Amino acid sequence: MTDQPTGAVRELLRAVLEALDIHAPATVGDGEVHDRLLADRAMHAVIALRGVLQDGDDPGWSADYLRARLTEHPTTGYRADAEGSGR
């Protein structure tokens, strides 16, 4: 078994999962909004990860940054799959 991340790194990983693990759209028509939201959230996750890995940013700060950006891109505006697939 490998070492499990702790502290700030674990919080950053949780924030990345929160960013990317959104419900699948219920219909094809809901897909456009879902895809735009997921793309925006993924972009911010990449920025946070790049900051840590390339620029030496603090993982805790990056987790906070990412969560602040996620509040700007809530998973609303589309109907989610009622069966929970994609999550």
Buried (B, 14 or more C-beta within 10 A) or exposed (E): EEEEEEEBBBBBBBBBEBBEEBBBBBEEEBEEBBEEBBEBBEEBBEBBBEBBEEEEBEBBBBBBBBBEBBEEBEBEEBEBBEEEEEE
